[in-house]
Structures are given as C-alpha cells and as structure tokens.
Amino acid sequence: MQILQDLNVDLHTHSTASDGSLSPSQLVVRAIEHGVNILALTDHDSVSGIAEGLEAAQGTDLTFIPGIEISTMWGGGCIHVVGLDIQFNNSKLKDALLEIQKGRFQRAERINLALIKAGLPSMLELALSISGGKGQIGRVHFARAMVQENICEDVRDVFSSYLVKGKPGYVEHYWPSLKNVVSLILEADGLPVIAHPARYKLSYNLLTYMFEEFISFGGVGIEVATGSHSLADIERFKNISIKYDFKASRGSDFHSPSESRYDVGRAPYLPDCLLPIWASLEVRG
C-alpha cells in the first residue's frame, strides 16, 4: 500500500482537446518532467486527445490512462464525473459525447447573447477560435477571449464577474443525468469517480444522498486530493471515502500553467489510510 501511495499520480488533467492550454503530447512531456508515474487525460466531454497522449507516452516510463470528465445533472446542479481507464473508442460513449457537444455549442450561443445583453461585444467567434471547435467550447474559452480583449484582468476575474450563477453571462444548462453518465462510463469499462466534491457546496445530507445514489448506479470512487480542495476538504473527504468504502483519487485538475492552482503532478498526496484508485487501474492494466 505504501508503495502505491508514494507514486506520483495525476488522474485529472485537461488538454487542448477540451479547455486546457497544452496539447496532449505537451501534457505528457510536462508530466514526465514533473516526475509523474501515472497520468490520466480527462478532457471535458471528449476523448479526441487520447490517441495523441497514448502515442506520446509510448517508450517512456509514464503510464498513460485514457479518461474523460463528463458533466451531469444531479439535484438541480451540475456535477462532474471522471471516467478512468475507459475504452475510449466505445461507440455508445462516442455517440453520447457528440450529443453533449451539440449542447455545449447551444449553451455558448446563449452565453454570448447574455454577454451582449450586458453591454459587451460578441465574444463567440473569438471564443470558438480559442476552443478549436463548436463541440468543445466552454466558459473558460469565453473567459480567455475576454482577457485577450482586455475586458478583465484574468480568467478568475471573468468567472467571478460574469460567468458564475447570479452574474450577467451565466446561463442555465441541462446535462445528462448522473445515472446515465455513470452507465456510459461503465459501458466503456471505465471506473466512475466523482470529481472535486467540495466544489458543489452541498450540505451533508445532500452529499449523503448523492453518494448513495452514485454507489447504487455503479460509482466506485471520489477525488480526495485535487486542485479544488483545501487541506480541510481533503480531511473531510478522507473520512467520507472511508465511510462509503470509496476508492480515493488524486488529480491536479490542470488546465494551464498560468491558470491552474496546481501544476501537473503537484496536487497534495492522498492520506496514507486510503485505498488509491490506481490500485484498481494496475489490476485492470
């Protein structure tokens, strides 16, 4: 167990295939430079970067894990589920992702209209050029566009001023259900993991309901040490992981060297008492 804990594992990262700033191959190089042993690429609603990442990791000491991060709806809010060690060419998964990507562009059009209504110029074309395609456009691409146009100082400023609930650029969007997303990940032989659970600011009772449903659907793990968690959050979700017998995950949620709280492989380590989910990844090969 101690050997597993000592590995430098990053199971939550993003590339230019979604809203990261590095290509999959650049991400692999950065991970190797940072001493990462096991890396998962978990782009939002996309598997298009995985082949490049696998190729870049060939012949190195880095173990590359195909993954994904899918947005879901639960309790009226958006919850993110990471799928690890997926069969990324699974046809049912890829068909579902195409539908989610259509929804992403429709949301982008509504965000743009909301920003125009708030007195800003249209940001859609610039955000699209930054994202690389209609299917991957997200809020961070609008944020980068607004920074580029000197509307805000940095990405965090854009989100806090325009793109979170209660601000002029925020729009409601309905993602697939938690049950359906877990089913998709299982269909692709993946391990479903709740991403950064502290971010959702759910009460203890709501967290309890969500985790119980997640388990009933086939979910197996939660992120304990992640870029979104404070040391207090890590302690809290350590205890929850023990209570529910979850496999525990670690991930930086890396997007960009200049935007992310933690760089690749630099998130806090898991507490020693937890079962790392990468023990299951090793068994699965």
C-alpha positions, 0 to 999 in steps of 0.5 A: 500500500505504501508503495502505491501511495508514494507514486506520483499520480495525476488522474485529472488533467485537461488538454487542448482537446477540451479547455486546457492550454497544452496539447496532449503530447505537451501534457505528457512531456510536462508530466514526465518532467514533473516526475509523474508515474501515472497520468490520466487525460480527462478532457471535458466531454471528449476523448479526441486527445487520447490517441495523441497522449497514448502515442506520446507516452509510448517508450517512456516510463509514464503510464498513460490512462485514457479518461474523460470528465463528463458533466451531469445533472444531479439535484438541480446542479451540475456535477462532474464525473471522471471516467478512468481507464475507459475504452475510449473508442466505445461507440455508445460513449462516442455517440453520447459525447457528440450529443453533449457537444451539440449542447455545449455549442447551444449553451455558448450561443446563449452565453454570448447573447447574455454577454451582449445583453450586458453591454459587451461585444460578441465574444463567440467567434473569438471564443470558438477560435480559442476552443478549436471547435463548436463541440468543445467550447466552454466558459473558460474559452469565453473567459480567455477571449475576454482577457485577450480583449482586455475586458478583465484582468484574468480568467478568475476575474471573468468567472467571478464577474460574469460567468458564475450563477447570479452574474450577467453571462451565466446561463442555465444548462441541462446535462445528462443525468448522473445515472446515465453518465455513470452507465456510459462510463461503465459501458466503456469499462471505465471506473466512475469517480466523482470529481472535486466534491467540495466544489458543489457546496452541498450540505451533508445530507445532500452529499449523503444522498448523492453518494448513495445514489452514485454507489447504487448506479455503479460509482466506485470512487471520489477525488480526495486530493485535487486542485479544488480542495483545501487541506480541510476538504481533503480531511473531510473527504478522507473520512467520507471515502472511508465511510462509503468504502470509496476508492480515493483519487488524486488529480491536479485538475490542470488546465494551464500553467498560468491558470491552474492552482496546481501544476501537473503532478503537484496536487497534495498526496492522498492520506496514507489510510486510503485505498488509491484508485490506481490500485484498481487501474494496475489490476485492470492494466 
